[in-house]
């Protein structure tokens, strides 16, 4: 009787020891569709290489992402590793919620932080400290519905681009013809979530010579360039009726919108689209063809209980090999991956030539939206102000003057 | 015999009140009583009183959730007094609450009178009126958001009727009224049922007596029925008022506080400060102001109750 008892104790002890060595890492993301499936596959691959580590992928929709992370951090339930969106970087870095990665990454030759151009790291760097590794350096592109273009007899945007005719007047004209001939909306530049107005509209404003701030961080939303951009969008909404008004829920994936501005990762949501689509560069404005560079990165949370393992997992995610795999959805910040022929042929839904023209070809004129720590309040004021801008017969200049005054007061 | 007299007779010494048991028995009774209220008391302590005290404590700090709270004294309260947006949201809350009170109570009373008629198909009518009450609030708001899209069915119909450019939910002038109507359609069924039960509780003999005394329909309604149901009226008024001050979900889903802050009530403003801008100290001050407002209105109502409500002796 004694021997079986001892064996039982020994087995339990061994099982407990094995259990104690197992690390469960929580990885937070807002990915969906094929992008999420890829992240789950990467997590399984990492666990296969490191059997002592289990990764659980936690998904929160983008609209609630920053909020949920903050609550998790405050309640001591922070994930170990996660994505962080551009809009949340200033707040999370200034409050010390994310770990300084430079001691771990700076000297690691295999990781090679030098493969990231300094411009791609500027959002994540404070002095010598690096708080995140961008995995996506994605310019806005134009998604277009090839079926609607064909039905309405409008020339393909890529063809117009190759003929140097792809500008905002052509964009507006194409949108109106699609509306008149098919009844579908010709174009949508803003996302469904009104707070995410900048992803799309800002590129139009920049291309007309306007902006949110000038170099001295003074409001520029009432400058002549900004006003002309708002006028263009307003005309398309209310006069041409070719653009959905704020509050309209018609999205590009429904097949009822001819053109749409979004980051390349949006292609992951078009897997089951019942129409043919393509990507092209944004139109050219009076101040050039300026697109917005969206960034998102991997971070390790300061309150992670498994920081060493979390750092190792982050290195795996940010490595050139993994980035080559995620590049299919997220344009890679690593130069070595961006320039590789494998990258350009990585997404079967988008031809290499389109990817080269719409993404790689636009990076030189792309801009990152640089904001301060009060961006959340400024964005709320602008979102609220746009409700007055996008009204039929709105007198834009006084409304935008007032908006700039409000932003100045913040 | 009134319920009160029945109770006093039952607890008279003749019938052996527990007060006259042995000390041990009394202790056991007290313990049993405490055990019965313990779950509720603990729940109130942990989920209501605890957060309330914490909220008051946080209101004296600057805290972004991501960092540790820093004591800032009365700074958040000073900011509140000078905050024009807070005053704006107070105004929106006042209009929203008045709108809900007026529309909900009058519609509920009207519907209760209709439901009180003995007509064919009245059960189906009652079911239709009550069914929105049991619908999940987010689903309800999303359906309305779809119906009220700028070129959706409701606005298109209004444009067809000659209201050029009608865009109810996204025009600052009409958004608040639209949200009030949507909220009233959702919740009016409950008040209507409460009024219906009160109407059905009015004794037939009194109505008969009034008729014999020569009272007309209007007189019977205003002089007999309304005073008879005034306790119910008061109850409906109180729960509708407090409910209106606490409405958040449909507003957040339908408009997010827009357009141009036209539907930013105190609760929406508080949520934006806390979860939108991560300023939990200031959000707690707004919560404290809202708490004070509800406390004040409730106290006022209880004082007015004796003067306005008729209780049958």
HADDOCK unambig.tbl for C-alpha pairs under 7 A between the chains (distance, minus, plus):
assign (segid A and resid 67 and name CA) (segid B and resid 275 and name CA) 5.95 0.50 0.50
assign (segid A and resid 70 and name CA) (segid B and resid 65 and name CA) 6.01 0.50 0.50
assign (segid A and resid 70 and name CA) (segid B and resid 66 and name CA) 5.88 0.50 0.50
assign (segid A and resid 71 and name CA) (segid B and resid 65 and name CA) 6.68 0.50 0.50
assign (segid A and resid 73 and name CA) (segid B and resid 66 and name CA) 6.18 0.50 0.50
assign (segid A and resid 74 and name CA) (segid B and resid 65 and name CA) 5.12 0.50 0.50
assign (segid A and resid 74 and name CA) (segid B and resid 66 and name CA) 5.88 0.50 0.50
assign (segid A and resid 95 and name CA) (segid B and resid 66 and name CA) 6.02 0.50 0.50
assign (segid A and resid 95 and name CA) (segid B and resid 67 and name CA) 5.55 0.50 0.50
assign (segid A and resid 97 and name CA) (segid B and resid 66 and name CA) 6.01 0.50 0.50
assign (segid A and resid 245 and name CA) (segid B and resid 150 and name CA) 6.54 0.50 0.50
assign (segid A and resid 247 and name CA) (segid B and resid 149 and name CA) 5.80 0.50 0.50
assign (segid A and resid 247 and name CA) (segid B and resid 150 and name CA) 6.48 0.50 0.50
assign (segid A and resid 248 and name CA) (segid B and resid 149 and name CA) 5.10 0.50 0.50
assign (segid A and resid 248 and name CA) (segid B and resid 150 and name CA) 5.92 0.50 0.50
assign (segid A and resid 376 and name CA) (segid B and resid 276 and name CA) 6.99 0.50 0.50
assign (segid A and resid 376 and name CA) (segid B and resid 277 and name CA) 5.72 0.50 0.50
assign (segid A and resid 377 and name CA) (segid B and resid 277 and name CA) 6.28 0.50 0.50
assign (segid A and resid 384 and name CA) (segid B and resid 258 and name CA) 6.33 0.50 0.50
assign (segid A and resid 384 and name CA) (segid B and resid 259 and name CA) 6.25 0.50 0.50
assign (segid A and resid 384 and name CA) (segid B and resid 260 and name CA) 4.54 0.50 0.50
assign (segid A and resid 384 and name CA) (segid B and resid 261 and name CA) 6.50 0.50 0.50
assign (segid A and resid 385 and name CA) (segid B and resid 260 and name CA) 6.04 0.50 0.50
assign (segid A and resid 387 and name CA) (segid B and resid 259 and name CA) 5.17 0.50 0.50
assign (segid A and resid 387 and name CA) (segid B and resid 260 and name CA) 5.61 0.50 0.50
assign (segid A and resid 388 and name CA) (segid B and resid 260 and name CA) 6.51 0.50 0.50
